[in-house]
Structures are given as C-alpha cells and as structure tokens.
Amino acid sequence: MSETGRSLNPAADERRMYVALGVLVVLGLLAWFTIDGSVALHVAGRQVPVRWLPELVLGLFAFRTVMAHMRARLETKGSKEG
C-alpha cells in the first residue's frame, strides 16, 4: 500500500471530512423536518423552539470535525517539514 498523498492521520483526509460534514447536513435536515416547529421549551425566561436543539448539537459536531481536520493538516505539514 503506497502512502503517496495519504496521511498517517485519518483526520487529515479532506474526503473524509467532506463525507462527515455531508452526513451531519443530512442529519440536520432530517431533524429539522421531523421535529414539530411549534413545540418550545422554557429556558431562562425565553421560549426556545425544540427544533433548534439538534441543529445546535450537530453544528457543534461540524465545528469539531473542521477543527480536527485543520489540526491534523497542520500536524502532518509540520512532520513533513521537520
């Protein structure tokens, strides 16, 4: 198995990152269209629609995915230089 163009860290693979982000988008769309928009929770004196909660969690996972990818790219770039 050749290592040309491949990193030892799987998080550095851009294709894997795009697949992960695509899965998160699909999950976000499924959550948005399956949760009733009229249901709300009372949080700190405000009404928060329940529909936004899974979107927030999935957004945080997307942020973590992108940050892990960026870190892995920097680490592999540093290991190739040094």
C-alpha positions in Angstrom: 0.0 0.0 0.0 1.5 3.3 -1.1 1.5 6.4 1.1 1.7 8.9 -1.7 -0.9 11.6 -1.0 -2.1 9.8 2.1 -1.6 10.9 5.7 -1.0 8.7 8.7 -3.7 10.7 10.5 -7.1 9.9 9.0 -8.5 13.2 10.2 -6.2 15.0 7.7 -8.0 13.3 4.7 -10.2 16.0 3.1 -12.6 13.5 1.5 -13.4 12.0 5.0 -14.1 15.5 6.3 -16.5 16.3 3.5 -18.3 12.9 4.0 -18.6 13.6 7.7 -19.9 17.1 7.1 -22.4 15.8 4.5 -23.7 13.2 7.0 -24.2 16.0 9.5 -26.1 18.1 7.0 -28.3 15.2 6.2 -29.0 14.5 9.9 -29.7 18.2 10.4 -32.2 18.2 7.6 -33.9 15.1 8.9 -34.1 16.5 12.4 -35.5 19.9 11.0 -38.3 18.3 9.0 -39.2 15.6 11.6 -39.4 17.7 14.7 -42.6 19.8 15.2 -41.7 23.6 14.9 -44.4 24.6 17.3 -43.0 22.8 20.4 -40.9 25.0 22.6 -39.0 24.8 25.9 -39.0 27.5 28.6 -35.3 28.3 29.1 -34.1 31.2 31.2 -37.3 33.2 30.7 -37.4 32.6 26.9 -39.2 30.1 24.7 -36.7 28.1 22.7 -38.1 26.0 19.9 -37.1 22.4 20.3 -36.4 22.2 16.6 -33.2 24.2 17.1 -31.6 21.9 19.8 -30.4 19.1 17.5 -29.2 21.7 15.0 -27.1 23.3 17.7 -25.6 19.9 18.7 -24.9 18.9 15.0 -23.4 22.4 14.4 -21.0 21.8 17.3 -20.0 18.4 15.9 -19.4 20.0 12.5 -17.2 22.6 14.2 -15.2 19.9 15.9 -14.9 18.0 12.6 -13.4 21.0 10.8 -11.1 21.9 13.8 -9.8 18.3 13.9 -9.2 18.4 10.2 -7.3 21.7 10.4 -5.2 20.4 13.3 -4.4 17.2 11.5 -3.3 19.1 8.4 -1.0 21.3 10.5 0.5 18.3 12.3 1.2 16.4 9.1 2.6 19.6 7.5 4.9 20.1 10.5 6.1 16.5 10.4 6.9 16.6 6.7 9.0 19.8 7.2 10.8 18.6 10.3 
